[in-house]
Amino acid sequence: MKQLLLSTILLCAAIASSAQDDASRQWTPASGKPSTADIIVKVNDYWQQHHKPEVRSFWDEAAYHTGNMEAYRLLGNARWLAYSDAWARHNKWMGAQEKDPSKWKYKTYGEGHDFALFGDWQICFQTYLDLYEITPDDYKIKRALEVMDYEVRQP
């Protein structure tokens, strides 16, 4: 498991480094092969053209948006930023949406909105924080702060 994690981290670092180096080069049929940046653009544009951003904020969707924000940072495509912003707005800048902390659950697996303390509902907070760092507005991280503050105050 540690080897898989290490391999994944190294692969991501290599791609990020390569994308930064290749970002200024454009692929043309005459150049032989597309750059890493060209591949990122092709794959990410395809994804966004075939998947609407109005989906839940659970880990499976949130993991994509974490990567999308990194792709945005590398290549600066404003459409990618707008896509994650639309997703965050659709989800009201929240993970699980239960408002009453006395109903929040953690100990068992669940995809319901009462599982606010479950990590699968919290991954979205990374994208919200990324969007906040670009354009700071407190509402973007309000729920993340509420949930995290509640967690750290529990025995």
GIUR-V133530 format. One record per residue. N is the residue number from 1. PHI is phi as a letter, one per 30 degrees, with the letter a starting at -180 (* if undefined). NEAR is the number of other C-alpha atoms within 10 Angstrom. D_LAST is the distance of its C-alpha to the last C-alpha in Angstrom with 2 decimals. Layout:
# GIUR-V133530
N	PHI	NEAR	D_LAST
N	PHI	NEAR	D_LAST
This chain:
# GIUR-V133530
1	*	6	30.11
2	d	7	29.83
3	d	8	33.52
4	d	9	33.14
5	d	10	30.38
6	d	11	32.49
7	d	12	35.58
8	d	12	33.98
9	d	12	32.83
10	d	12	36.31
11	d	12	38.03
12	d	12	36.12
13	d	12	36.96
14	d	12	40.58
15	d	15	40.85
16	d	17	39.41
17	d	14	41.78
18	d	14	44.68
19	d	21	44.01
20	d	16	44.13
21	d	13	47.40
22	d	17	48.85
23	e	17	47.79
24	d	11	51.08
25	c	15	53.26
26	c	11	54.37
27	d	16	55.34
28	b	10	58.91
29	e	7	60.80
30	d	6	62.95
31	d	10	60.05
32	j	8	59.41
33	b	10	55.69
34	d	14	52.90
35	d	20	50.42
36	e	20	46.72
37	d	24	46.32
38	d	18	48.89
39	d	13	46.98
40	e	18	43.68
41	d	17	45.59
42	d	11	47.29
43	d	12	44.21
44	d	17	41.97
45	d	14	44.78
46	d	11	45.50
47	e	12	41.90
48	d	15	41.76
49	d	10	45.21
50	c	8	44.20
51	b	9	40.65
52	d	11	39.88
53	d	20	36.80
54	d	14	35.92
55	b	14	33.48
56	d	18	29.82
57	c	26	27.07
58	d	21	25.69
59	e	18	25.52
60	d	13	29.18
61	d	15	30.56
62	d	26	28.01
63	d	16	28.91
64	d	15	32.52
65	d	27	31.80
66	d	19	29.98
67	d	13	33.25
68	d	21	35.40
69	d	23	33.96
70	d	16	34.74
71	d	20	38.22
72	d	18	38.61
73	d	15	37.75
74	d	16	40.28
75	c	19	43.10
76	i	13	42.51
77	d	15	43.48
78	d	10	42.78
79	d	12	42.91
80	d	22	39.89
81	d	20	37.91
82	d	14	39.14
83	d	18	38.15
84	d	25	34.46
85	d	20	34.59
86	d	16	36.10
87	d	23	33.33
88	d	26	30.61
89	d	15	32.56
90	e	15	33.02
91	c	19	29.26
92	h	14	28.76
93	h	23	26.71
94	b	26	23.86
95	c	28	22.45
96	d	25	21.50
97	c	18	22.92
98	d	16	21.11
99	d	12	20.67
100	d	9	18.53
101	e	13	14.75
102	d	8	14.51
103	c	11	16.60
104	d	18	14.84
105	c	17	14.44
106	b	12	13.34
107	d	8	13.78
108	c	7	17.57
109	d	10	20.17
110	a	14	21.60
111	c	13	23.75
112	d	14	23.50
113	d	18	22.42
114	d	20	19.42
115	c	23	17.79
116	d	28	16.78
117	c	20	13.68
118	d	20	16.09
119	e	13	17.58
120	d	20	21.08
121	c	25	20.81
122	c	22	19.51
123	d	21	22.42
124	e	29	24.54
125	d	25	22.65
126	d	17	24.55
127	d	26	27.84
128	d	27	26.90
129	d	16	26.05
130	e	20	29.36
131	d	20	31.23
132	d	15	29.62
133	d	11	30.80
134	d	9	34.30
135	b	10	34.44
136	d	12	31.65
137	b	11	30.85
138	e	10	27.49
139	d	13	27.47
140	d	24	27.29
141	c	20	23.77
142	e	14	22.48
143	d	22	20.63
144	e	21	19.21
145	d	13	17.85
146	d	11	16.52
147	d	19	14.65
148	d	14	13.44
149	d	11	12.42
150	d	12	10.41
151	d	12	8.66
152	d	8	8.02
153	c	7	6.62
154	d	6	3.81
155	d	4	0.00
